[in-house]
Amino acid sequence: MDATILLHWAEFAVRWLHVITAIAWIGSSFYFIALDLGLNRNIPGPADGEEWQVHGGGFYHIQKYMVAPEAMPEHLTWFKWESYATWLSGAALLILLYWVGAELYLVDWTVMELAPWQAIALSALSLTLGWVAYDMLCKSRLGDNPTLLMLLLFGIIVVLAWGYTQVFSGRAALLHLGALTATIMTANVAMIIIPNQKIVVADLKAGRTPDPKYGKIAKLRSTHNNYLTLPVIFLMLSNHYPLAFASDWNWLIASLVFLMGVTIRHFFNTMHARGGYRWWTWGATAVIFAVIVWLSVLPLMRDEPMEEAALSPSQERFAAHALFPEVSGLVYANCASCHASEVFMAGLAAAPRGVMLDTDGQIAIHARQIYLQAGVTHAMPPGNFAFLTEEDRALIRRWYREVTGGAL
C-alpha cells in the first residue's frame, strides 16, 4: 500500500478523534456555563447557588461553592483532559494536513513564494508567539479592564487575520487563525485556570485562606474561552467552503466571525442567567452574516481573470510527465465543469472546496487530490456524473505513482 493512501487514512483517523474530543470539551464547557448562570442563588445556606435538574430518568441536585464546602472532598473531577485532547489531536491534524502537505495546503506561490520548511516554521512560530503575546496582555494592567482588553484583542485578531492571508493560502490562513485561537483557549486551561484551581485546593486542604486573585484571573480566561468557542468552530469548518476562505476578503470575513461569536454567546449567556432574552443579538448576527455573504461574492463581480497559480519544483514534475497530456484531457472533460473559475454546473456558486482544475498548472497543483478522488477511489466525478472508465482511473494512478514513486 502506498504512502499517500496510508497518510489519507491517518488524516481521517485523527480528524475523527479531533471531532470526538472537541464535542466533549465544548459540550462540558457549554453545560457548565449554562449551569453557573442558571443557579438559584436565593436559597439560604453556605452554597453560592444550587439547581435541580432531570436527565436520563434521574434527578440531580447540584450545588456550587465559591471557595469550598466545610469538608474538602478527597476526590474532585477535573474537567481538563477534554481540552488537552482536543488541542493535541488538532495539532496532529495540522501536522498531517498542513505541514506534511505544505505544498498543497499551506503554501500558495501567488501569495508568497515560500519553501515548505519556511511555511512550517512560520506556522509553528505564529502559534507559539500568539499565545505568549496574549498571555502578556492579560497579565498586564489591561487585565483589570476586561472590556478594553477585549477590544484590543479584537483589533489584534483583525491584524492577524490579514497577516495570515499575506503569507499562507486562503484555506491555511483561516485555519491558522482558528488554530491560534484554540491554542490560546487550551493554554488558558492548562497554564492558568487549572493551576490556579490547584493552588486554591491546596490552600484549603492546608487550612489556609485562598487568595481571591486566583479565582479572578481564572474567571477572565474562562470568559474569553466562552466567547471564542463559536468562532473557532466556524474557522475549522471554513476549509470546506471556498466562498469563505478563497474570497479576496477572507481576512475580513474571519474577523467578522468573531463578532458573530460574541452576539450569539451574549444571547445564550443572558438567557441562562434568567436575565431575559436579548433578541437584538440575533438581528445583529443576521446583519453581520449578511455582510459576510456579500463580501464572499465580491470576487464574482469582477471582470479581470484570476491570476494563474505558480508551480513549485515538485509540482512541475507532474506537469512535465509524459502522461500529463492524457491525464489533463481526462480532467478537463470530467472535472472542469464544476472545478473551474467559472462554474457551469447548476447549484454551485463556486468550485467545491476551492479546487479549480481548468488550467494545466491547477491540475499539477492538485495532483494528489486527483489521484485520491478519481484514481484510487470513485469519489469523483460524483455518481460518475461524467464518464470516467476504469482504464482512465488506472492512467491517473500510473501518472501519480510514476512521479512520486509512492512518496507522500
C-alpha positions as CSV (number, residue, x, y, z in Angstrom):
1,M,0.0,0.0,0.0
2,D,1.5,3.3,-1.0
3,A,2.3,6.1,1.5
4,T,-0.3,8.5,0.1
5,I,-3.2,6.2,1.0
6,L,-1.8,5.5,4.4
7,L,-1.5,9.2,5.0
8,H,-5.1,9.7,3.9
9,W,-6.4,7.2,6.4
10,A,-4.2,8.7,9.1
11,E,-5.8,12.1,8.4
12,F,-9.2,10.5,8.6
13,A,-8.5,8.8,12.0
14,V,-7.0,11.9,13.6
15,R,-9.8,14.1,12.3
16,W,-12.3,11.7,13.8
17,L,-10.5,11.8,17.1
18,H,-10.4,15.6,17.0
19,V,-14.1,15.9,16.4
20,I,-14.9,13.5,19.3
21,T,-12.7,15.3,21.8
22,A,-13.9,18.7,20.6
23,I,-17.5,17.6,21.2
24,A,-16.6,16.5,24.7
25,W,-14.8,19.8,25.5
26,I,-17.3,22.1,24.0
27,G,-20.2,20.1,25.5
28,S,-18.8,20.2,29.0
29,S,-17.9,23.9,28.6
30,F,-21.4,24.9,27.4
31,Y,-23.0,22.8,30.1
32,F,-21.1,24.4,33.0
33,I,-21.6,27.9,31.6
34,A,-25.4,27.3,31.4
35,L,-25.3,25.7,34.9
36,D,-23.4,28.5,36.6
37,L,-25.6,31.2,35.0
38,G,-28.8,29.4,35.9
39,L,-28.1,28.7,39.5
40,N,-30.8,29.7,42.1
41,R,-28.9,32.0,44.4
42,N,-31.9,32.9,46.6
43,I,-31.7,29.8,48.7
44,P,-30.1,30.3,52.2
45,G,-27.1,28.3,53.1
46,P,-23.4,28.1,52.6
47,A,-23.6,27.3,48.9
48,D,-23.4,30.1,46.4
49,G,-26.3,28.6,44.5
50,E,-28.0,25.4,43.6
51,E,-30.1,23.8,40.9
52,W,-32.2,20.7,40.4
53,Q,-32.0,19.0,37.0
54,V,-33.6,15.9,35.4
55,H,-31.9,13.8,32.8
56,G,-32.0,10.2,31.7
57,G,-34.6,9.2,34.2
58,G,-32.8,10.6,37.2
59,F,-32.8,13.8,39.3
60,Y,-29.6,15.7,40.0
61,H,-29.2,18.2,42.9
62,I,-26.2,20.5,42.1
63,Q,-24.6,23.0,44.5
64,K,-21.9,25.5,43.8
65,Y,-19.4,26.8,46.4
66,M,-17.3,29.8,45.5
67,V,-14.4,28.5,47.6
68,A,-15.2,25.1,49.0
69,P,-17.6,23.3,51.3
70,E,-16.7,22.9,55.0
71,A,-15.1,19.5,54.4
72,M,-13.0,19.4,51.3
73,P,-13.8,16.3,49.3
74,E,-10.9,13.9,48.7
75,H,-12.0,13.2,45.1
76,L,-12.5,16.0,42.6
77,T,-13.4,15.6,38.9
78,W,-11.2,17.9,36.9
79,F,-12.5,19.0,33.6
80,K,-9.3,19.4,31.7
81,W,-8.5,16.3,29.6
82,E,-11.2,17.2,27.1
83,S,-9.4,20.4,26.3
84,Y,-5.9,18.9,26.2
85,A,-7.0,16.0,23.9
86,T,-8.8,18.4,21.6
87,W,-5.7,20.5,21.2
88,L,-3.3,17.5,20.8
89,S,-5.5,15.9,18.2
90,G,-5.9,19.2,16.4
91,A,-2.1,19.8,16.4
92,A,-1.6,16.3,15.0
93,L,-4.1,17.0,12.2
94,L,-2.4,20.3,11.5
95,I,0.9,18.5,11.1
96,L,-0.6,15.7,8.8
97,L,-2.5,18.1,6.6
98,Y,-0.8,21.4,6.5
99,W,2.8,20.5,7.4
100,V,3.2,17.2,5.6
101,G,1.1,18.5,2.8
102,A,2.6,22.0,2.9
103,E,3.0,22.4,-0.9
104,L,-0.7,21.6,-1.4
105,Y,-2.5,23.2,1.5
106,L,-0.1,25.6,3.3
107,V,1.9,27.3,0.5
108,D,0.4,29.4,-2.2
109,W,3.0,30.8,-4.5
110,T,0.6,33.5,-5.8
111,V,0.6,34.8,-2.2
112,M,4.2,34.3,-1.1
113,E,6.9,32.0,-2.6
114,L,7.9,30.0,0.5
115,A,9.7,26.7,0.7
116,P,7.7,24.1,2.7
117,W,10.1,24.3,5.7
118,Q,9.8,28.1,5.8
119,A,6.0,27.9,5.8
120,I,6.1,25.3,8.6
121,A,8.4,27.4,10.7
122,L,6.1,30.4,10.3
123,S,3.1,28.2,11.2
124,A,4.7,26.9,14.4
125,L,6.2,30.3,15.4
126,S,2.9,32.2,14.9
127,L,1.0,29.8,17.2
128,T,3.7,30.0,19.9
129,L,4.2,33.7,19.8
130,G,0.4,34.3,19.6
131,W,-0.1,32.7,22.9
132,V,2.8,34.4,24.6
133,A,1.6,37.9,23.4
134,Y,-2.0,37.2,24.5
135,D,-0.8,35.9,27.9
136,M,1.3,39.0,28.5
137,L,-1.6,41.3,27.6
138,C,-3.9,39.5,30.1
139,K,-1.2,39.8,32.8
140,S,-0.7,43.5,32.2
141,R,-2.8,46.3,33.7
142,L,-5.3,45.7,30.9
143,G,-6.4,42.6,32.8
144,D,-8.1,44.9,35.3
145,N,-10.2,46.4,32.4
146,P,-11.8,43.4,30.7
147,T,-13.8,45.5,28.2
148,L,-10.8,47.4,27.0
149,L,-8.8,44.2,26.8
150,M,-11.4,42.5,24.7
151,L,-11.5,45.5,22.2
152,L,-7.7,45.4,21.9
153,L,-7.7,41.7,21.4
154,F,-10.3,42.0,18.6
155,G,-8.1,44.6,16.9
156,I,-5.2,42.2,17.1
157,I,-7.4,39.4,15.6
158,V,-8.1,41.6,12.6
159,V,-4.4,42.3,12.1
160,L,-3.6,38.6,12.4
161,A,-6.3,37.6,10.0
162,W,-4.9,40.0,7.4
163,G,-1.4,38.9,8.1
164,Y,-2.1,35.2,7.7
165,T,-3.6,35.8,4.3
166,Q,-0.4,37.6,3.2
167,V,1.6,34.5,4.0
168,F,-0.4,31.3,3.5
169,S,-3.1,30.0,1.2
170,G,-6.6,31.2,2.0
171,R,-7.6,27.8,3.4
172,A,-4.5,27.7,5.6
173,A,-4.9,31.4,6.7
174,L,-8.4,30.9,8.2
175,L,-7.4,27.5,9.6
176,H,-4.4,29.0,11.4
177,L,-6.4,31.8,12.8
178,G,-8.7,29.2,14.3
179,A,-5.7,27.1,15.5
180,L,-4.2,30.1,17.2
181,T,-7.4,30.8,19.0
182,A,-7.8,27.2,20.0
183,T,-4.2,27.2,21.3
184,I,-5.0,30.2,23.4
185,M,-8.1,28.5,24.8
186,T,-6.3,25.3,25.7
187,A,-3.3,27.2,27.1
188,N,-5.8,29.2,29.3
189,V,-7.0,25.9,30.7
190,A,-3.6,24.2,31.1
191,M,-1.5,27.2,32.2
192,I,-3.9,29.5,34.0
193,I,-7.2,28.0,35.1
194,I,-6.2,24.5,36.3
195,P,-3.0,25.7,38.1
196,N,-4.9,28.4,39.8
197,Q,-7.6,26.0,40.9
198,K,-5.0,23.6,42.2
199,I,-3.5,26.4,44.3
200,V,-6.9,27.1,45.9
201,V,-7.4,23.4,46.6
202,A,-4.0,23.1,48.2
203,D,-4.6,26.1,50.4
204,L,-8.0,24.8,51.5
205,K,-6.6,21.4,52.4
206,A,-3.8,23.0,54.3
207,G,-6.2,25.2,56.3
208,R,-5.1,28.4,54.6
209,T,-7.5,31.1,53.2
210,P,-7.1,31.2,49.4
211,D,-6.1,34.4,47.7
212,P,-9.2,35.6,45.7
213,K,-7.0,36.8,42.9
214,Y,-6.6,33.3,41.6
215,G,-10.4,33.0,41.0
216,K,-10.5,36.4,39.4
217,I,-7.7,35.5,36.9
218,A,-9.3,32.2,36.1
219,K,-12.7,33.9,35.5
220,L,-11.2,36.3,33.0
221,R,-9.6,33.5,30.9
222,S,-12.8,31.4,31.2
223,T,-14.8,34.3,29.9
224,H,-12.5,34.6,26.9
225,N,-12.9,30.9,26.2
226,N,-16.6,31.2,26.4
227,Y,-16.7,33.9,23.6
228,L,-14.0,32.3,21.4
229,T,-15.6,28.8,21.1
230,L,-18.0,29.6,18.2
231,P,-15.5,31.5,16.0
232,V,-13.1,28.6,16.4
233,I,-15.7,26.1,15.1
234,F,-16.6,28.3,12.2
235,L,-12.9,28.7,11.2
236,M,-12.3,25.0,11.5
237,L,-15.2,24.3,9.1
238,S,-14.3,27.1,6.7
239,N,-11.8,25.0,4.8
240,H,-14.8,23.2,3.2
241,Y,-16.3,26.4,1.9
242,P,-14.3,28.3,-0.7
243,L,-16.7,31.3,-0.6
244,A,-15.2,31.9,2.9
245,F,-11.5,31.0,2.6
246,A,-10.9,31.8,-1.1
247,S,-12.5,35.2,-1.2
248,D,-10.4,38.3,-1.6
249,W,-11.9,39.5,1.7
250,N,-11.3,36.2,3.6
251,W,-9.4,38.1,6.4
252,L,-12.4,40.4,7.0
253,I,-14.8,37.5,6.9
254,A,-12.8,35.8,9.5
255,S,-12.7,38.9,11.7
256,L,-16.5,39.4,11.5
257,V,-17.0,35.8,12.6
258,F,-15.5,36.7,16.0
259,L,-18.2,39.4,16.3
260,M,-20.9,36.9,15.5
261,G,-19.5,34.7,18.2
262,V,-19.9,37.5,20.7
263,T,-23.5,38.3,19.7
264,I,-24.6,34.6,19.8
265,R,-22.9,33.8,23.1
266,H,-24.3,37.0,24.7
267,F,-27.9,35.9,23.9
268,F,-27.4,32.5,25.5
269,N,-25.4,33.8,28.4
270,T,-28.2,36.3,29.3
271,M,-30.8,33.6,28.7
272,H,-29.2,31.1,31.0
273,A,-28.7,33.8,33.6
274,R,-32.5,34.3,33.5
275,G,-31.9,37.9,32.6
276,G,-34.4,37.8,29.7
277,Y,-34.0,37.3,26.0
278,R,-31.7,39.7,24.1
279,W,-33.4,39.3,20.8
280,W,-31.5,42.2,19.3
281,T,-28.4,40.0,19.3
282,W,-30.0,37.8,16.6
283,G,-30.7,40.8,14.5
284,A,-27.0,41.9,14.9
285,T,-25.9,38.4,14.0
286,A,-28.1,38.3,10.9
287,V,-26.6,41.7,9.7
288,I,-23.0,40.5,10.3
289,F,-23.7,37.3,8.4
290,A,-25.3,39.2,5.5
291,V,-22.2,41.3,5.3
292,I,-20.0,38.1,5.2
293,V,-22.1,36.7,2.4
294,W,-21.8,39.9,0.4
295,L,-18.0,40.0,0.9
296,S,-17.8,36.4,-0.3
297,V,-19.3,37.1,-3.6
298,L,-17.5,40.3,-4.4
299,P,-14.8,38.4,-6.4
300,L,-17.5,37.1,-8.6
301,M,-18.4,40.6,-9.7
302,R,-15.0,41.5,-11.1
303,D,-14.1,41.2,-14.8
304,E,-10.4,40.6,-14.6
305,P,-9.2,37.0,-14.8
306,M,-7.9,35.2,-11.8
307,E,-4.1,35.1,-11.5
308,E,-2.6,31.8,-12.7
309,A,-1.2,29.7,-9.8
310,A,2.6,29.3,-9.7
311,L,4.1,25.8,-9.5
312,S,6.7,24.6,-7.0
313,P,9.5,22.5,-8.4
314,S,7.9,19.2,-7.3
315,Q,4.5,20.2,-8.8
316,E,6.3,21.0,-12.1
317,R,7.3,17.3,-12.3
318,F,3.6,16.4,-12.6
319,A,3.1,18.8,-15.5
320,A,6.3,17.6,-17.2
321,H,5.5,13.9,-17.1
322,A,4.8,12.1,-20.4
323,L,1.3,11.1,-19.3
324,F,0.2,14.6,-18.3
325,P,-1.4,15.5,-21.7
326,E,-3.7,12.4,-21.4
327,V,-4.5,13.0,-17.7
328,S,-5.2,16.7,-18.2
329,G,-7.5,15.8,-21.0
330,L,-9.5,13.5,-18.7
331,V,-9.6,16.2,-16.0
332,Y,-10.9,18.9,-18.4
333,A,-13.5,16.5,-19.8
334,N,-14.8,15.2,-16.4
335,C,-14.0,17.7,-13.7
336,A,-13.7,21.2,-15.1
337,S,-17.4,21.9,-15.4
338,C,-17.5,22.1,-11.5
339,H,-13.9,22.8,-10.6
340,A,-13.3,26.0,-12.5
341,S,-13.0,29.7,-12.0
342,E,-16.4,30.0,-13.8
343,V,-18.7,27.1,-12.6
344,F,-21.3,26.0,-15.2
345,M,-22.9,23.3,-13.0
346,A,-26.3,24.3,-11.7
347,G,-26.5,24.6,-7.9
348,L,-22.8,25.6,-7.4
349,A,-21.8,29.1,-6.7
350,A,-18.1,28.3,-6.7
351,A,-15.7,25.4,-7.2
352,P,-16.2,22.8,-4.4
353,R,-13.6,23.3,-1.7
354,G,-12.0,26.0,-3.8
355,V,-10.3,23.4,-6.1
356,M,-10.1,24.7,-9.6
357,L,-8.9,22.4,-12.4
358,D,-9.3,24.4,-15.6
359,T,-5.6,25.0,-16.3
360,D,-2.6,22.7,-16.6
361,G,-1.0,24.4,-13.6
362,Q,-4.0,23.9,-11.3
363,I,-4.1,20.2,-12.3
364,A,-0.5,19.8,-11.4
365,I,-1.0,21.5,-8.0
366,H,-3.9,19.2,-7.1
367,A,-2.3,16.0,-8.4
368,R,-2.6,14.3,-5.0
369,Q,-6.3,15.1,-4.7
370,I,-7.0,13.9,-8.3
371,Y,-5.2,10.7,-7.5
372,L,-7.2,10.0,-4.3
373,Q,-10.6,11.2,-5.6
374,A,-10.6,9.9,-9.2
375,G,-7.7,7.4,-9.3
376,V,-7.8,5.3,-6.1
377,T,-11.5,5.9,-5.4
378,H,-14.6,6.6,-7.3
379,A,-15.5,9.7,-5.3
380,M,-15.1,12.0,-8.3
381,P,-16.9,12.7,-10.5
382,P,-19.9,12.3,-8.1
383,G,-22.1,9.4,-9.1
384,N,-19.8,9.3,-12.2
385,F,-21.8,12.3,-13.5
386,A,-19.3,12.4,-16.3
387,F,-17.9,9.2,-17.8
388,L,-14.6,8.0,-16.4
389,T,-13.7,4.4,-17.2
390,E,-11.5,2.1,-15.1
391,E,-8.8,2.5,-17.7
392,D,-8.9,6.2,-17.2
393,R,-8.6,5.8,-13.5
394,A,-5.7,3.4,-13.9
395,L,-4.0,6.0,-16.1
396,I,-4.3,8.6,-13.3
397,R,-2.9,6.2,-10.8
398,R,0.0,5.4,-13.0
399,W,0.8,9.1,-13.7
400,Y,0.8,9.9,-10.0
401,R,2.8,6.9,-8.9
402,E,5.5,7.3,-11.5
403,V,6.0,10.9,-10.5
404,T,6.0,10.3,-6.7
405,G,7.4,6.8,-6.5
406,G,5.0,6.2,-3.7
407,A,6.1,9.2,-1.7
408,L,3.7,11.4,0.4
